[in-house]
């Protein structure tokens, strides 16, 4: 007796075979990424050290931009330079039609003096708003740039197998411009790149970025939703009445008033902000006033930063700071001029994209993954993620045997990158691209 095939079972078998072939194809590409990333690791480290030794401030990254542009040109990409002054974008077109995905790295360094010790330590100096300063890659942007350069080479080597297009965005001035002072009409970095039409002719379907942070070396961490803080600049000018320090009753002291304001606006956090919706940080970073120890000055100028993770809380905190500051000054007989200038928005990791890419990150990190904490830091990657679905993740770079809790944080002159972790970051970005382009929803 001959059994007739069941059409339903046949369809299931065929579908299973196709899924298996697709999974095997994806797996083969992922293995190729792993192999090619490992092969380029020494060059990746060499790039990172070269960039580290020659840091450049925001919107002055000319040497770094040339290094990047020359590399992308050698890889045969369409290259655009001088976007937002020094930004570079490379376009890699795969051998098959498909979607577009973007990868972003920031290139700028900080006005920080690097201690001696590393053979490739920075000795660079630069102009920061008219003042000559020491310059250092104290936030790891040298690692970001080198990892994306390596990712570009890995993906270029398999472009015939890619189903779609990859944008490599090398962004200037994530830390802010060293040429343009903050203000309501000022723009730089990601915002300026978008204003100049970065996504006009080719808009990606998704964008990814990675940032090095203290954490177990090679560990990748991320979270869905709010990921980095919104950042607003706070400017406060307090005006009193100048006089003799030995006769303060004849004056209105703006220094004492400023001290009361600094303490008083912390109650905006503890008593006014809805902390169930968003953490809030208010920090006064500079205070300038006075010309002598026995003189009550007329004015005091303060600047600070506000960090939040919810737009409603962000708006309310700004209003409450202004009201509290003005009323505290009024109670002392002084006046206060307060402005809150938006800088960066909250970076929001797209929930659907994050969930979809989580298994990919677990594979590339060999299971060495974690849920990221909310940092107080802000990121202008947020502007890209407002335009298209984004995923922003963190790569641990604390050497094995050292407690990440004791490692120098970003923006510290002792900030240290364990270079063994960088191949993981390269592998992650390249694999995210391969997986995203190969598996259309």
C-alpha positions in Angstrom: 0.0 0.0 0.0 1.3 3.4 -1.0 0.6 6.4 1.3 -0.4 9.6 -0.4 1.6 12.7 0.8 -0.4 15.1 3.0 -0.3 18.6 1.4 -0.4 20.2 4.8 2.7 18.3 6.0 4.5 19.0 2.7 3.9 22.7 3.2 5.2 22.6 6.7 8.3 20.7 5.6 9.0 23.1 2.8 8.5 26.1 5.1 10.8 24.5 7.7 13.4 23.9 5.0 13.3 27.5 3.9 13.6 28.7 7.5 16.5 26.4 8.0 18.3 27.6 4.9 17.7 31.2 5.9 19.0 30.5 9.5 22.0 28.7 8.1 22.7 31.7 5.7 22.4 34.1 8.6 24.6 31.9 10.7 27.2 31.7 7.9 27.3 35.5 7.6 27.6 35.9 11.4 30.5 33.4 11.5 32.1 35.3 8.6 31.8 38.6 10.6 33.4 36.9 13.7 36.3 35.6 11.6 36.9 38.9 9.7 36.6 41.0 12.9 39.2 38.9 14.6 41.5 39.2 11.5 41.4 43.0 11.6 41.8 43.3 15.4 45.5 44.4 15.3 44.7 47.1 12.7 41.7 48.2 14.8 43.9 48.7 17.8 46.5 50.5 15.7 43.8 52.9 14.5 42.6 53.5 18.0 46.1 54.3 19.3 46.8 56.7 16.4 43.5 58.6 17.0 44.1 58.6 20.7 47.6 60.1 20.3 46.2 62.9 18.0 42.9 64.0 19.6 40.9 66.9 18.3 38.1 69.0 19.8 34.6 69.2 18.5 34.3 70.7 15.0 38.1 70.6 14.6 38.5 66.9 13.9 40.2 67.5 10.5 43.0 64.9 10.9 40.6 62.3 12.2 38.1 63.0 9.4 40.8 62.7 6.7 41.9 59.3 8.2 38.3 58.1 8.1 37.5 59.5 4.6 40.7 58.0 3.1 39.8 54.6 4.6 36.2 54.6 3.3 37.4 55.7 -0.1 39.9 52.9 -0.3 37.1 50.5 0.5 35.3 51.8 -2.6 32.4 53.6 -0.8 30.6 56.8 -1.8 32.1 59.3 0.7 30.7 62.6 1.8 32.9 64.9 3.9 32.6 68.3 5.6 29.1 67.6 6.9 28.5 69.8 10.0 32.0 71.1 9.4 34.0 67.9 9.9 31.6 65.0 9.7 32.1 62.1 7.2 29.6 59.7 5.8 30.3 56.5 3.8 27.7 54.6 1.8 28.1 50.9 1.2 25.7 49.4 -1.3 25.2 45.7 -0.9 24.9 43.3 -3.8 21.2 42.7 -3.2 18.3 45.1 -2.8 17.0 45.8 0.6 16.6 48.3 3.5 19.1 50.8 4.7 20.8 50.7 8.1 23.1 53.3 9.7 25.9 53.0 12.2 27.3 56.0 14.0 30.6 56.8 15.8 31.6 60.2 17.4 35.1 61.5 16.7 35.7 64.4 19.1 37.9 64.6 22.2 37.7 66.6 25.4 39.6 69.6 26.9 41.4 67.3 29.4 45.1 66.8 30.1 46.2 63.2 29.8 48.7 61.9 32.4 51.9 60.3 31.0 52.2 56.6 31.0 50.8 55.2 27.8 53.3 55.1 24.9 50.6 56.7 22.7 49.4 59.2 25.3 48.2 62.6 23.9 50.4 65.6 24.1 48.0 67.6 22.0 46.8 71.2 22.6 43.8 72.8 21.1 41.7 76.0 21.0 38.6 75.7 23.1 36.4 78.8 22.7 39.5 81.0 22.4 41.5 79.4 25.2 44.4 77.0 24.6 43.8 73.7 26.4 45.2 70.2 26.7 43.2 67.7 24.7 42.5 64.0 25.4 40.2 61.2 24.3 38.8 60.8 27.8 35.5 59.5 26.7 36.5 56.7 24.3 35.5 58.4 21.0 38.9 57.2 19.7 37.6 53.6 20.3 34.3 54.4 18.7 35.9 55.7 15.5 38.3 52.9 15.2 35.6 50.3 15.8 33.4 51.8 13.0 36.4 51.9 10.7 37.0 48.2 11.3 33.2 47.5 10.9 33.3 49.3 7.5 36.2 47.0 6.4 34.5 43.9 7.6 31.2 44.7 5.9 32.9 45.9 2.7 34.4 42.4 2.4 31.0 40.8 2.2 29.1 43.6 0.4 28.0 41.2 -2.4 26.1 39.2 0.2 24.5 42.2 1.9 20.8 42.8 1.2 20.6 46.6 1.3 22.7 49.6 2.1 24.8 50.7 5.1 25.5 54.3 6.1 28.6 54.8 8.2 28.2 58.1 10.1 31.3 59.6 11.6 30.0 62.5 13.6 31.8 65.5 15.0 31.2 67.4 18.2 29.2 65.0 20.3 30.7 66.7 23.4 29.7 70.1 22.0 31.4 72.6 19.7 34.8 74.0 20.6 34.0 76.9 18.2 30.4 77.9 18.8 29.1 78.8 22.2 25.8 77.2 23.3 22.7 79.2 22.6 19.1 79.0 21.4 20.2 79.2 17.7 23.4 77.2 18.0 23.8 73.7 16.6 26.5 71.1 16.1 27.1 67.4 15.9 24.2 65.1 15.1 21.6 68.0 15.1 23.7 70.0 12.6 24.2 66.9 10.4 20.5 66.4 10.2 19.9 70.2 9.6 22.3 69.9 6.6 20.2 67.1 5.1 21.9 63.9 6.3 18.7 61.8 6.0 17.2 63.7 3.1 18.5 61.7 0.1 18.9 58.4 2.0 17.0 57.8 5.2 17.9 54.7 7.1 15.3 52.3 8.5 17.3 51.9 11.7 20.4 53.2 13.4 22.8 51.7 15.9 25.7 53.0 18.0 27.9 51.8 20.8 29.6 53.6 23.6 32.5 52.4 25.7 32.0 52.6 29.5 33.5 51.1 32.7 32.2 47.6 32.9 33.4 44.0 32.5 35.6 43.9 29.4 33.7 42.8 26.4 30.3 42.9 28.1 27.5 44.5 26.1 24.6 46.2 28.0 21.5 48.0 26.8 18.0 48.8 27.8 14.7 49.5 26.1 13.1 53.0 26.2 14.9 55.9 27.9 18.6 55.2 27.8 20.5 58.4 28.2 19.4 61.7 29.8 18.0 64.8 28.3 20.5 67.7 29.0 19.6 71.3 29.5 22.0 74.2 30.3 21.1 76.4 33.2 22.3 80.0 33.4 21.7 82.1 36.4 22.7 85.7 37.0 22.1 87.2 40.5 22.3 91.0 40.9 22.6 92.6 44.3 24.1 95.9 45.6 27.9 96.2 46.1 29.5 97.5 49.2 32.0 97.0 52.0 32.4 93.4 53.3 32.7 94.7 56.8 29.3 96.4 56.6 27.1 94.0 54.8 24.0 95.7 56.1 24.6 98.4 53.5 24.6 95.8 50.7 22.5 93.2 49.1 24.9 90.2 48.9 24.6 88.2 45.7 27.0 85.6 47.0 24.9 84.6 50.0 21.8 84.8 47.8 23.5 82.5 45.3 24.3 80.0 48.0 20.7 80.0 49.0 19.6 79.5 45.4 22.0 76.5 45.0 20.5 74.8 48.1 17.0 75.9 47.3 16.7 74.6 43.8 17.5 71.1 45.1 14.1 71.1 46.6 12.8 71.1 43.0 14.2 67.6 42.8 13.0 66.4 46.2 9.6 68.1 46.4 8.5 69.3 43.0 9.7 66.7 40.4 7.7 63.5 39.8 10.5 61.1 40.5 8.2 58.1 39.7 8.3 59.2 36.1 11.9 60.4 35.8 15.1 60.7 37.8 16.2 64.4 38.0 19.7 65.9 38.5 20.4 69.6 39.0 24.1 70.5 39.2 25.7 73.9 39.4 29.1 73.6 37.8 30.5 77.1 37.8 30.1 80.2 40.0 31.8 83.4 39.5 31.6 86.6 41.5 33.6 89.0 43.5 36.9 90.9 43.2 38.3 91.0 46.7 37.9 89.4 50.1 36.4 92.5 51.7 34.0 93.5 48.9 30.5 92.4 48.5 30.1 92.2 44.7 27.2 93.4 42.7 26.7 90.3 40.6 27.3 86.5 40.6 27.1 84.3 37.5 26.4 80.6 37.7 26.0 77.8 35.1 24.8 74.3 35.6 23.2 71.3 34.0 19.8 69.6 34.3 19.3 65.9 33.5 15.9 64.2 33.1 14.4 61.2 31.2 10.8 62.4 30.6 9.7 65.4 28.5 6.9 66.3 30.8 9.2 66.3 33.9 11.8 68.1 31.9 9.5 71.0 31.1 8.2 71.2 34.7 11.6 71.1 36.3 12.7 74.0 34.1 9.7 76.1 35.1 10.2 75.3 38.8 13.9 76.2 38.8 13.1 79.5 37.3 10.3 80.3 39.8 12.4 79.1 42.8 15.5 81.0 41.8 13.6 84.3 41.2 11.7 84.1 44.4 14.7 83.2 46.5 16.6 86.2 45.0 13.5 88.4 45.6 13.4 87.4 49.3 16.9 88.6 49.7 16.2 91.9 48.0 18.2 90.8 44.9 17.1 89.9 41.4 17.8 86.8 39.3 17.9 86.3 35.6 17.4 82.6 34.7 17.5 80.8 31.4 17.2 77.1 30.6 18.6 76.2 27.2 17.8 72.7 25.8 20.9 70.8 24.7 20.2 67.1 24.0 17.0 65.1 24.3 16.6 61.7 26.0 17.9 58.9 23.9 15.1 56.5 23.4 15.9 52.9 22.3 13.0 51.7 20.1 11.3 48.9 22.0 10.6 46.7 18.9 14.1 47.1 17.5 15.7 46.5 20.9 13.7 43.3 21.4 14.5 42.1 18.0 18.2 42.7 18.2 18.7 41.4 21.8 19.4 37.8 20.7 22.0 39.1 18.2 23.8 41.0 20.9 23.7 37.9 23.2 25.4 35.8 20.5 28.1 38.3 19.6 29.0 38.9 23.2 28.9 35.1 23.9 26.3 35.7 26.5 28.3 38.4 28.4 25.4 40.8 28.5 23.5 42.9 31.0 20.7 45.5 31.4 22.2 48.9 31.3 21.7 51.3 34.2 20.4 54.8 33.5 23.5 57.0 33.2 23.4 60.7 34.0 25.1 61.3 30.8 23.4 62.8 27.7 24.0 61.9 24.1 23.1 63.7 20.8 22.5 60.3 19.2 19.1 61.2 20.6 18.5 63.4 17.5 19.1 60.5 15.2 16.8 58.2 17.2 14.1 60.8 16.9 14.2 60.5 13.2 14.4 56.7 12.8 14.3 53.7 15.2 17.5 53.5 17.2 19.4 51.2 19.5 22.2 52.7 21.6 24.3 50.2 23.6 27.3 50.2 25.9 30.5 48.2 25.8 32.5 47.4 28.9 36.2 48.2 28.7 37.4 47.6 32.3 40.3 45.1 32.3 39.8 41.7 33.8 40.7 41.6 37.5 39.6 45.2 38.1 36.3 46.2 39.7 34.5 48.4 37.2 33.1 50.3 40.2 36.7 51.5 41.0 37.6 52.3 37.4 38.0 55.9 36.3 34.8 57.1 34.7 34.4 58.7 31.3 35.7 62.3 31.2 38.3 61.5 33.9 42.0 61.9 32.9 42.6 58.3 34.1 39.9 56.8 31.8 41.3 53.6 30.4 40.2 51.4 27.5 40.9 47.7 27.6 41.6 47.2 23.9 40.7 43.5 23.9 37.0 44.6 24.1 37.1 46.6 20.9 36.8 43.5 18.6 33.5 42.7 20.4 32.2 46.2 19.6 33.2 45.7 16.0 31.6 42.3 15.8 28.4 43.7 17.4 27.9 46.5 14.9 28.7 44.3 11.9 26.4 41.5 13.0 23.6 43.9 13.8 23.8 45.1 10.2 23.9 41.6 8.7 21.0 40.4 10.8 18.9 43.5 10.3 19.3 43.5 6.5 18.8 39.7 6.2 15.6 39.4 8.2 13.0 41.9 7.0 9.8 41.9 9.1 
